[in-house]
Amino acid sequence: MFSRSALALTRKCSRSSSSGLITRSMVTLEENQTAKGAWQKSCYFEMDFTIQDTATVYEAVQKFAAYDVGCLVTTDTNGDISGVISERDYVSKIALLGRKSTETMVKEISTKSANLITATPKDTVDECMQKMLSKDIRHLPLLDDTSGKVMGMLSVKDLVKSLVQEKEDTIKVLSDFAMGKGGHYGSE
């Protein structure tokens, strides 16, 4: 007879229609980690990750350096999200074109909100990762489900950390089970 932990672990197999590749992932009966959970462990959680779209690009670069981040949410005069500005924007739209960051406003080079890919707190980490991979982006603004207001920012690093933690937890459960330590209940 299988223990609860052995039954809790299942293998999902799916075939991508576009590429024909088979992907496999371990899934537990526990809920998948959410975007909100990943954000709460992120460096973006306790910082001001916004910048006014009327600020200069130089001010954005200073904030990138001060907080050691690569992307900021841009806001309009009402505090609503107007887009995002990233290090990529700086490199491709300022540095390579010989423009001056002290003379260019954030809104001139930021990705506008109409073109943004965003996440909600209820999205899973896997869904967020898929959004990033499909659009070749490294950051997702996190928008509140009801108000649509920006509440956070997720980086690909945050999602990778969450996925690694999930895999480590799965390995621990399987290892404990294999060692006869009760599997799901840990090795106390």
Stockholm file with secondary structure:
# STOCKHOLM 1.0

chainA/1-188         MFSRSALALTRKCSRSSSSGLITRSMVTLEENQTAKGAWQKSCYFEMDFTIQDTATVYEAVQKFAAYDVGCLVTTDTNGDISGVISERDYVSKIALLGRKSTETMVKEISTKSANLITATPKDTVDECMQKMLSKDIRHLPLLDDTSGKVMGMLSVKDLVKSLVQEKEDTIKVLSDFAMGKGGHYGSE
#=GR chainA/1-188 SS CCCHHHHHCEEEEEECTTTCCEEEEEECSSCCCBHHHHHHTSTTTTSCCEEETTSBHHHHHHHHHHHTCSEEEEECTTSCEEEEEEHHHHIIIIITTTCCTTSSBHHHHSEEGGGCCCBCTTSBHHHHHHHHHHHTCSEEEEECTTTCCEEEEEEHHHHHHHHHHHHHHHHHHHHHHHTTSCGGGCCC
#=GC SS_cons         CCCHHHHHCEEEEEECTTTCCEEEEEECSSCCCBHHHHHHTSTTTTSCCEEETTSBHHHHHHHHHHHTCSEEEEECTTSCEEEEEEHHHHIIIIITTTCCTTSSBHHHHSEEGGGCCCBCTTSBHHHHHHHHHHHTCSEEEEECTTTCCEEEEEEHHHHHHHHHHHHHHHHHHHHHHHTTSCGGGCCC
//
